[in-house]
Amino acid sequence: MAENVKKLITHSGSFHADDIFATAVLTMLLERKGEVYQVVRTRDPEIIQSGDYVYDVGGVYDEAANRFDHHQVGGAGQGKYGIDYSSFGLVWKKFGAELCESQKVADIIDKRLVVPIDAGDNGIDLVTNKYEVSQYVIQNFFSSMQPTWREASPVAGLWPRENITQDEQFMKCVETAKGLLVREIAHARDFVIAEDKVLEAYNKAKDKRFITLDEDYPAERTLINFPEPLFVLYPRKDGTWGVKGVPKSLQTFQPRKTLPEAWGGLTNEKLQNITGVPDAIFAHRALFLAVAQSKEGALKLAEVALRL
């Protein structure tokens, strides 16, 4: 291998979300810099020693030397949420802000994506199931990308034989993770911009029980930090205006104040008759959203809802 080729080394065999995303982060950074790299999946100690970046294997955590394993005795520490690091968390800790070009954006993605993967890789449950089914998460998708026992067995293999290897599937997952990171970074960056816009709207509002926006900003994560807001008024992509309840928390759709129960599921003339708003067109039966044709109509819906 040429000396200018960066060698990224992780373990061979079964793959998991942490080594997939760690690979995604490192390759995205190297591609941005125009670096040539090779991903090597191995457990050979001599090859591991030769790596420029070694993660989820090797038994060493040394950020300065680009060693990011967490399997050694004592682990590799915990992040600010008290969750043990996986290789993804360790790589993100060093390179997340560089990849996002913003520490604030990196922190949003850390909480939303990185820490949950750290938790899952370390056997930490973040939620309790209420039913006999579980949420389908990104780890489940990556698990489905593993070759099945038939695909991996030369004896019990499919006929005609499917040529599926773990290394090939691993790299397919890395490409998926890179695409997901691109979108998460885009959403987090735009949220940071939107946060200032939402704060400006909140500060300008005379009646802070409803906040009127000039774009469909992601407002909930900002407004739940204030006690007054009950409804958000916002322009929708189809030209209509929405009235949406501010949730009690980010873990629920339940709004601080629901729309009047009698509105639930009504549309057009029936909704117009019961609300007195001539351009009302829709109220969600779950009572967290209503829609009018105009900004003025949305404002009237919010005012009526506040009185009832």
C-alpha positions in Angstrom: 0.0 0.0 0.0 1.3 3.5 -0.9 2.5 5.6 2.0 -0.1 8.4 1.3 -3.0 6.0 1.6 -4.7 6.4 5.0 -5.6 3.0 6.6 -8.8 2.8 8.5 -9.0 -0.3 10.6 -11.9 -1.9 12.4 -12.8 -5.4 13.4 -13.8 -8.1 11.0 -16.9 -10.4 11.4 -20.3 -9.1 12.4 -20.7 -5.3 12.1 -22.7 -2.9 14.2 -24.0 0.6 14.1 -21.0 2.0 16.0 -18.2 0.8 13.7 -20.4 1.6 10.6 -21.0 5.2 11.7 -17.4 5.6 12.8 -16.2 4.6 9.4 -18.7 7.0 7.8 -17.4 9.9 9.8 -13.8 9.2 9.1 -14.3 8.6 5.3 -16.4 11.7 4.9 -13.7 13.8 6.5 -10.9 12.2 4.4 -13.0 12.6 1.2 -13.5 16.3 2.0 -9.7 16.7 2.3 -9.0 14.8 -0.9 -7.2 12.0 1.0 -6.9 8.5 -0.3 -8.0 5.8 2.1 -8.6 2.1 2.6 -11.0 0.5 5.0 -9.6 -2.7 6.5 -11.6 -5.1 8.6 -9.3 -7.4 10.6 -8.4 -8.7 14.0 -4.7 -9.3 13.1 -2.7 -7.4 15.8 0.1 -6.6 13.4 -2.2 -5.0 10.8 -4.1 -3.2 13.6 -0.8 -1.6 14.7 -0.2 -0.2 11.2 -3.5 1.7 11.0 -3.8 5.5 10.8 -7.2 5.3 12.4 -8.2 2.3 14.5 -11.6 2.0 16.0 -13.8 -0.6 17.8 -10.8 -3.0 17.9 -7.3 -3.0 19.4 -8.1 -2.5 23.0 -6.8 1.1 23.2 -8.4 4.5 23.5 -5.9 7.2 22.7 -7.5 10.2 21.0 -4.2 11.8 20.0 -3.1 8.6 18.3 -6.5 8.1 16.6 -7.2 4.9 18.6 -10.9 4.6 19.4 -11.7 1.3 21.1 -14.0 0.9 24.1 -13.9 -2.8 24.7 -10.9 -2.7 27.1 -11.2 -3.2 30.8 -12.6 0.0 32.2 -14.1 1.1 28.9 -13.3 4.5 27.4 -15.3 6.8 29.6 -18.8 8.3 29.4 -20.2 11.3 27.6 -22.1 14.2 29.2 -25.3 12.2 29.4 -23.7 9.5 31.5 -23.7 6.9 28.7 -20.6 4.8 28.0 -18.9 5.7 24.7 -18.8 3.3 21.8 -16.4 3.7 18.9 -18.8 6.1 17.2 -19.1 8.3 20.3 -15.3 8.4 20.6 -14.8 9.3 16.9 -17.6 11.9 17.1 -16.1 13.4 20.2 -12.9 14.3 18.3 -14.2 14.8 14.8 -17.9 15.7 15.1 -17.5 19.5 15.2 -15.0 19.3 12.3 -17.3 17.3 10.1 -20.3 19.6 10.9 -18.2 22.8 10.9 -20.0 23.7 14.1 -19.8 22.5 17.6 -23.5 23.4 18.2 -24.6 21.3 15.2 -22.3 18.5 16.4 -23.9 18.6 19.8 -27.4 18.3 18.4 -26.4 15.2 16.4 -24.6 13.8 19.4 -27.8 13.8 21.4 -30.1 12.7 18.6 -28.0 10.0 16.9 -24.6 9.4 18.5 -25.5 8.8 22.1 -28.4 6.4 21.3 -26.0 4.3 19.3 -23.5 4.4 22.1 -26.2 3.2 24.4 -27.3 0.4 22.2 -23.8 -0.9 21.6 -23.2 -1.0 25.4 -26.5 -2.8 26.2 -28.2 0.3 27.7 -31.9 0.6 27.2 -33.1 4.1 26.7 -36.8 3.3 26.5 -39.2 0.7 28.1 -41.5 -1.2 25.8 -45.2 -0.8 26.6 -46.2 -3.5 24.2 -44.9 -6.9 22.9 -43.2 -5.1 20.0 -40.2 -2.9 19.8 -39.4 0.2 17.8 -37.5 -0.4 14.5 -34.3 1.6 14.7 -31.2 2.0 12.5 -29.5 -0.8 14.4 -32.3 -3.2 13.1 -31.7 -2.1 9.6 -27.9 -2.8 9.9 -28.7 -6.1 11.4 -30.8 -7.0 8.4 -27.8 -6.3 6.2 -25.8 -9.1 7.8 -25.6 -12.2 5.6 -28.1 -14.8 6.9 -26.8 -18.3 8.0 -27.8 -19.6 4.6 -26.0 -16.9 2.7 -22.9 -17.3 4.7 -22.7 -21.1 4.7 -21.0 -23.0 1.9 -23.0 -26.1 2.9 -26.5 -24.7 3.5 -26.1 -21.9 1.0 -28.8 -20.8 -1.4 -29.0 -22.2 -4.9 -28.1 -20.5 -7.1 -25.6 -19.2 -4.5 -25.9 -15.6 -3.4 -22.5 -14.0 -3.3 -22.9 -11.9 -0.1 -20.0 -11.2 2.2 -19.8 -9.3 5.4 -17.2 -6.9 4.1 -19.4 -6.0 1.1 -22.4 -5.5 3.2 -20.5 -3.5 5.7 -19.4 -1.0 3.1 -23.0 -0.8 1.8 -24.1 0.1 5.3 -21.3 2.8 5.5 -22.7 4.4 2.4 -26.2 4.4 4.0 -24.7 5.9 7.2 -22.9 8.7 5.2 -26.2 9.6 3.5 -28.0 9.7 6.8 -25.3 11.9 8.4 -25.5 14.3 5.5 -29.2 14.7 6.1 -28.9 14.9 9.9 -26.2 17.6 9.5 -28.5 19.6 7.1 -31.4 19.4 9.5 -29.3 20.4 12.5 -27.7 23.3 10.7 -31.0 24.6 9.6 -32.4 24.1 13.1 -29.7 26.4 14.5 -30.7 29.1 12.0 -34.4 28.5 12.7 -33.8 28.8 16.5 -32.8 32.4 16.1 -35.9 33.1 13.9 -38.2 31.4 16.4 -36.7 33.3 19.4 -37.2 36.6 17.4 -40.9 35.7 16.8 -41.4 34.8 20.5 -39.8 38.1 21.6 -42.0 40.1 19.2 -45.2 38.4 20.1 -47.6 40.6 22.1 -49.6 37.6 23.2 -47.1 34.8 23.8 -49.7 32.1 23.9 -49.5 31.9 20.2 -46.4 32.5 18.1 -46.6 33.5 14.4 -43.8 32.4 12.2 -42.9 33.6 8.7 -41.6 30.1 7.6 -42.4 26.6 8.7 -39.5 26.5 11.1 -38.9 23.5 13.5 -40.2 25.5 16.5 -41.1 22.9 19.1 -37.5 22.4 20.5 -37.2 26.1 21.1 -40.7 27.0 22.3 -41.0 24.2 24.9 -38.3 26.2 26.9 -40.8 28.9 27.5 -44.0 28.5 29.6 -46.5 30.6 27.6 -46.7 29.3 24.0 -49.7 27.1 23.3 -50.0 27.4 19.5 -47.7 28.0 16.6 -49.1 29.7 13.5 -47.0 29.0 10.3 -47.2 29.0 6.5 -47.5 25.5 5.0 -45.8 24.4 1.8 -49.2 24.3 -0.1 -49.9 27.9 0.7 -52.3 27.3 3.5 -51.7 28.3 7.2 -51.4 25.9 10.1 -52.3 26.2 13.8 -50.2 23.6 15.7 -50.2 22.9 19.4 -46.9 23.2 21.2 -46.1 19.8 22.7 -45.8 19.2 26.5 -42.4 17.7 25.8 -40.3 16.4 22.9 -41.2 12.9 23.9 -44.9 13.3 23.1 -47.3 14.6 20.5 -49.7 15.6 23.4 -50.0 19.4 23.2 -50.1 21.8 26.1 -53.6 22.8 25.0 -55.6 20.7 22.6 -57.9 22.2 20.0 -61.7 22.1 21.0 -62.9 18.5 21.0 -65.8 19.4 18.7 -63.4 20.3 15.9 -61.8 16.9 15.7 -61.8 15.5 12.1 -63.9 18.2 10.6 -63.2 19.8 7.2 -64.4 22.7 5.1 -68.0 23.8 5.7 -68.5 21.7 8.8 -65.4 23.2 10.4 -66.3 26.7 9.2 -69.7 26.5 10.7 -68.5 25.3 14.1 -65.5 27.7 14.3 -67.0 30.8 12.6 -63.8 31.0 10.5 -64.9 31.2 6.8 -61.7 29.8 5.3 -61.0 27.0 7.9 -60.4 23.7 5.9 -59.2 21.0 8.3 -58.8 20.0 12.0 -56.9 16.9 12.9 -58.9 14.4 14.9 -56.0 14.2 17.4 -56.7 17.9 18.1 -53.1 19.2 17.7 -53.4 20.8 14.2 -55.9 22.9 12.3 -55.5 24.5 8.9 -57.0 27.6 7.2 -56.5 29.1 3.8 -55.0 32.3 5.1 -52.9 33.7 7.9 -55.9 35.7 9.1 -58.0 32.5 9.2 -55.3 30.7 11.2 -55.1 33.6 13.7 -58.9 33.5 14.2 -58.8 29.7 14.7 -56.1 30.2 17.4 -58.1 32.9 19.1 -61.2 30.8 19.1 -59.3 27.8 20.5 -57.9 29.9 23.3 -61.4 31.0 24.4 -62.7 27.4 24.5 
